[in-house]
């Protein structure tokens, strides 16, 4: 069930359109100038303090050290670099990278080290791997020495309280000024640099995101508002929709242009602050990935909705059910239409293409051994059946 996915920016036409409109408006005006904030702190002072919450993560990936995938059977080792954010006083850092496949055993990951922004690249901070969390898709590392942890600044120090729903952090508003941090490459000393923009759209897709008019942070690095409050984390995999023209194809070929070092998409703090505490793995070898065993979910099309009597109802068609999986044991079949989970109907999400992501995240936040009650339609809506599925740990 769990697969690593990359989400492109054109989640719906309105997002890309809104970003382009606001990009025109803001770029046609002078660069955003942030005023002094509460307690007399200047933007420069906020910047200096908050760069302590970011690091560059480097480690070695031993290829062919077991598992499956593109690197299975290969020989050698590869240095991997990623951007990370400090989340607690113990020097715990989260980062995300597509370089580590889900099938990669923790033993293939070694020699973790952290680099301070603009610091001495010949004197990294030794660190160790804590593990991977399937729900957040974060990898966790922690510095070895408490003295090194004292050199880092947890981003949670800059969270705001009580302004948002249920006492959580407030969401940024459309046209609000936000800023973030980017990091240069290793040969430039991982030098930090400043990025700023305005919010062009706030949307639930289904996670709560803010989309800026232009790039506002490095992927996995924090974003702040004018007061210096933590707004969220930059997310990779989002880009600008464009058309590519050629002499042979004068109609244009749709493409998505991605910037691997900067992003305009921000996963909001309300989605992640609690996970900083609750999702830290117990150990690398104790990796648990809840697995249902049904795959290739897609939003029900008009023809199938009419055939099953589900017109106007959110539903997901199951493309494949893996043999001997929890789904197969529960009696699920390819072509079943999922309409509810644990007695809750699937929500009407826009764009509809994100509905599968919603269900996958709902399962990923659970644990092996949890029981799910999945309502499916195989023939007609008045003949739905309830499948009782017990999640297992993923076999990969």
C-alpha positions in Angstrom: 0.0 0.0 0.0 2.7 2.5 1.0 4.7 3.8 -1.9 6.9 6.8 -2.2 5.1 9.4 -4.3 6.0 12.8 -5.7 3.2 15.4 -5.9 3.5 17.9 -8.7 2.5 21.5 -8.1 -0.5 21.6 -10.5 -2.7 19.9 -8.0 -5.5 21.8 -9.6 -5.5 24.6 -12.1 -6.5 27.2 -9.6 -3.3 26.8 -7.6 -1.0 27.3 -10.6 -3.2 30.1 -11.9 -3.3 31.9 -8.5 0.4 31.6 -8.1 1.0 33.1 -11.5 -1.4 36.0 -11.0 0.1 36.9 -7.6 3.6 36.4 -9.0 2.8 39.1 -11.6 1.3 41.4 -9.0 4.2 41.1 -6.5 7.0 41.0 -8.9 5.6 44.2 -10.5 6.0 45.9 -7.2 9.2 46.6 -5.1 10.6 43.7 -3.2 8.9 42.9 0.0 10.3 44.9 2.9 9.7 43.4 6.3 9.2 45.9 9.1 10.5 45.6 12.6 8.6 43.1 14.7 7.5 42.6 18.3 10.1 43.2 21.0 12.1 45.4 18.7 13.8 42.5 16.8 14.8 43.3 13.3 14.5 40.9 10.4 18.3 40.4 10.4 18.2 39.4 14.1 15.4 37.0 13.4 17.4 35.5 10.5 20.6 35.1 12.5 18.7 33.3 15.3 16.6 31.0 13.1 19.4 29.8 10.9 20.5 27.8 13.9 17.5 25.5 13.3 18.7 24.2 10.0 21.5 21.8 9.0 22.8 19.9 6.0 22.7 16.1 6.5 25.2 13.9 4.8 25.5 10.1 5.0 26.7 7.1 3.1 24.4 4.7 1.3 25.8 1.2 0.7 24.3 0.0 -2.5 23.4 -3.6 -2.9 23.2 -4.1 0.9 20.0 -6.0 0.7 16.5 -5.0 -0.2 15.0 -4.5 -3.6 14.7 -1.7 -6.1 16.9 0.0 -8.6 20.1 -0.4 -6.5 19.6 -4.1 -5.6 22.6 -6.1 -6.5 24.8 -3.0 -7.1 28.2 -2.7 -5.5 29.6 0.4 -3.9 28.6 3.3 -1.7 27.2 6.7 -2.5 27.4 9.9 -0.4 23.9 11.5 0.0 23.1 15.0 1.1 19.8 16.5 2.2 18.5 19.5 4.1 17.3 19.0 7.7 15.5 20.9 10.4 16.2 20.6 14.2 13.2 19.7 16.2 14.2 19.3 19.8 16.9 20.1 22.4 18.5 16.7 22.1 19.7 17.6 18.6 17.1 15.5 16.7 16.9 16.4 13.0 14.3 15.5 10.4 14.9 15.2 6.7 13.3 13.7 3.6 15.0 12.3 0.6 14.0 10.1 -2.4 17.5 8.7 -2.4 16.5 6.1 0.3 14.0 3.6 -1.0 11.5 2.1 1.4 13.2 -1.3 0.9 16.6 0.0 1.9 17.7 -1.7 5.2 18.9 0.6 8.0 22.2 -1.2 7.9 22.9 0.3 4.5 22.8 3.8 5.9 26.0 4.8 7.8 28.4 7.6 8.7 25.8 10.3 9.4 27.1 13.8 9.9 25.5 17.2 10.2 26.9 20.5 8.9 26.1 23.9 10.4 25.1 26.5 7.8 28.1 28.3 6.6 30.3 26.4 9.1 33.5 24.4 8.7 32.8 21.5 6.3 35.9 19.8 7.6 34.4 19.6 11.1 30.9 18.1 10.8 28.9 17.0 13.8 28.8 13.2 14.2 25.3 11.8 14.3 23.4 8.5 14.3 20.3 7.3 12.5 17.1 7.0 14.5 14.9 5.6 11.8 12.1 6.3 9.3 8.4 7.2 9.9 6.0 6.1 7.1 3.3 8.6 7.9 5.4 11.8 7.8 7.9 10.2 5.3 10.7 11.7 7.5 14.0 10.2 8.4 15.3 11.1 11.9 18.9 11.5 13.0 20.4 12.9 16.2 23.8 14.3 17.1 26.0 12.0 19.1 27.3 14.5 21.7 25.2 16.7 24.0 27.7 19.5 23.5 26.9 19.5 19.8 23.1 19.5 20.5 23.7 22.8 22.4 25.0 24.3 19.2 21.6 23.7 17.5 18.4 25.6 17.9 15.1 23.7 17.8 12.6 25.2 15.4 9.9 24.5 18.0 11.3 27.4 20.0 9.7 29.7 17.4 6.2 28.2 17.4 3.2 30.4 18.2 0.4 29.3 20.6 -3.3 29.9 20.8 -3.9 31.8 17.6 -5.2 29.0 15.5 -7.8 26.3 15.7 -7.8 24.3 18.9 -5.1 26.5 20.4 -2.6 25.6 17.6 -0.6 27.9 15.4 -2.4 30.3 13.1 -2.5 29.7 9.4 -0.9 32.4 7.3 -3.2 34.6 5.3 -3.3 35.2 1.6 -1.0 38.0 0.7 0.8 37.7 4.0 4.6 38.1 4.0 6.6 34.9 4.8 10.3 34.1 4.5 12.5 31.1 4.8 16.0 29.6 4.5 17.8 28.0 1.7 21.2 26.2 1.8 23.9 26.2 -0.9 25.8 23.1 -1.9 28.7 21.6 0.0 31.4 23.1 -2.2 29.9 26.5 -1.1 30.1 25.6 2.6 26.3 25.0 2.9 26.0 28.8 3.1 22.4 29.8 4.2 20.5 32.4 2.1 17.3 34.3 2.5 14.1 33.8 0.6 10.9 35.7 0.9 7.5 35.9 -0.8 3.8 36.4 -0.1 1.2 33.7 0.3 -0.8 33.2 -2.8 -3.1 30.4 -1.7 -3.9 28.3 1.5 -5.5 25.0 0.7 -6.1 21.5 2.1 -4.9 18.9 -0.4 -5.7 17.1 1.9 -2.9 18.3 4.2 -2.9 22.0 5.0 -0.5 23.8 2.7 0.4 27.4 1.9 1.6 28.2 -1.6 3.8 31.2 -2.1 4.0 33.3 -5.2 7.6 32.2 -5.6 10.2 30.0 -3.9 10.3 30.6 -0.2 12.5 27.9 1.4 14.7 24.9 0.7 12.9 21.5 0.8 12.6 20.4 4.4 13.6 23.7 5.8 11.5 26.1 7.9 9.4 29.1 6.9 8.5 32.0 9.2 6.2 34.9 9.2 7.2 38.6 9.7 7.1 38.1 13.5 9.5 35.2 13.3 6.9 32.6 14.2 7.3 29.1 12.6 4.8 28.7 9.8 5.8 25.3 8.3 8.3 23.4 6.3 9.1 23.7 2.6 8.1 20.7 0.6 9.8 19.3 -2.4 8.0 17.8 -5.5 6.0 21.0 -6.3 6.8 22.9 -9.4 5.4 25.3 -12.1 3.2 24.0 -14.9 4.5 25.1 -18.3 4.2 24.3 -22.0 7.2 23.2 -24.1 7.0 24.1 -27.8 9.0 22.7 -30.7 8.9 22.8 -34.4 7.4 19.4 -34.4 4.9 20.0 -31.6 3.4 23.5 -32.1 0.6 22.7 -29.7 2.9 22.5 -26.8 3.9 19.7 -24.5 2.7 20.0 -20.9 5.7 19.8 -18.5 6.4 20.6 -14.8 9.6 22.4 -14.0 11.0 21.6 -10.5 13.6 23.4 -8.6 15.3 20.8 -6.4 16.9 23.4 -4.1 13.9 25.7 -3.4 10.2 25.4 -3.2 7.1 27.6 -3.0 5.0 25.0 -1.1 4.9 25.0 2.7 3.4 22.2 4.8 1.8 24.2 7.6 2.9 23.9 11.2 -0.5 22.6 12.3 0.2 19.4 10.3 3.6 18.7 11.8 4.2 20.1 15.2 2.6 17.2 17.0 4.5 14.7 14.8 7.8 16.2 16.0 7.1 14.6 19.3 5.0 11.5 18.6 6.6 10.1 15.4 10.3 9.8 16.5 11.2 6.1 15.8 12.2 3.9 18.7 15.1 2.4 16.8 16.2 2.0 13.2 15.6 -1.8 13.3 12.1 -1.3 14.7 10.8 0.2 11.4 7.0 -0.3 11.2 5.0 0.5 8.1 1.3 -0.4 8.3 0.3 -2.4 5.3 -3.1 -3.1 3.8 -2.1 -4.6 0.5 -4.4 -2.9 -1.9 -2.8 -0.6 -4.5 -3.4 1.5 -7.6 -6.2 3.5 -6.1 -8.0 6.0 -8.5 -11.0 8.2 -8.2 -14.1 6.5 -9.6 -14.9 7.6 -13.1 -18.4 8.6 -14.4 -19.1 5.2 -16.1 -18.3 3.2 -13.0 -20.1 5.6 -10.8 -23.3 5.2 -12.9 -22.8 1.4 -13.0 -22.5 1.2 -9.2 -25.0 3.8 -8.3 -22.3 6.1 -6.8 -22.9 9.3 -8.9 -22.1 12.3 -6.7 -20.4 10.2 -4.0 -16.6 10.2 -3.4 -15.2 6.7 -4.0 -11.9 5.1 -4.9 -11.5 2.1 -7.2 -9.1 -0.6 -6.2 -6.7 -1.4 -9.0 -4.8 -4.4 -7.4 -5.0 -6.6 -4.4 -1.7 -8.3 -3.5 -1.8 -12.0 -2.8 -1.9 -13.1 0.9 -2.1 -9.4 2.0 -4.5 -8.1 4.7 -6.8 -6.8 1.9 -6.9 -10.2 0.2 -7.6 -11.9 3.6 -10.4 -9.5 4.2 -12.0 -10.4 0.8 -11.2 -7.3 -1.1 -11.1 -7.6 -4.9 -9.7 -5.5 -7.8 -12.5 -3.2 -9.0 -14.1 -2.7 -5.6 -15.1 0.8 -4.9 -14.2 2.1 -1.4 -16.8 4.5 0.0 -16.0 4.6 3.7 -13.4 3.9 6.3 -14.4 3.1 9.9 -17.9 4.3 9.3 -16.8 7.6 7.9 -17.6 8.4 4.3 -14.7 9.4 2.1 -14.6 13.2 2.0 -15.3 15.4 -1.1 -11.7 16.6 -1.6 -10.7 19.1 -4.3 -8.9 18.2 -6.5 -10.4 14.7 -6.6 -7.0 13.3 -7.5 -5.9 13.8 -3.9 -8.5 11.4 -2.5 -6.2 8.4 -2.8 -3.5 10.4 -0.9 -6.1 11.1 1.9 -6.8 7.4 2.3 -3.2 6.3 2.2 -2.3 8.9 4.9 -5.2 7.7 7.1 -3.8 4.2 6.9 -0.2 5.3 7.3 -0.9 7.1 10.6 -2.0 3.8 12.1 0.0 0.8 13.3 0.3 -2.9 12.4 -2.4 -4.8 14.2 -5.0 -2.0 13.9 -8.4 -3.1 12.5 -10.0 -1.2 9.7 -13.7 -1.4 8.7 -13.7 -0.7 5.0 -17.0 -0.4 3.1 -16.9 -1.3 -0.5 -19.4 -1.5 -3.4 -18.9 -4.4 -5.9 -22.3 -4.3 -7.7 -24.7 -1.6 -6.6 -24.7 1.0 -3.9 -27.6 -0.7 -2.1 -25.5 -3.9 -1.9 -22.4 -2.5 -0.2 -20.4 -4.9 2.0 -18.2 -4.2 5.1 -14.7 -5.7 5.0 -12.8 -6.2 8.2 -9.1 -5.7 7.6 -6.2 -6.1 10.1 -3.1 -4.1 9.1 0.2 -5.9 9.1 3.8 -4.7 9.0 4.9 -4.2 5.4 7.0 -7.1 4.2 9.5 -4.7 2.6 
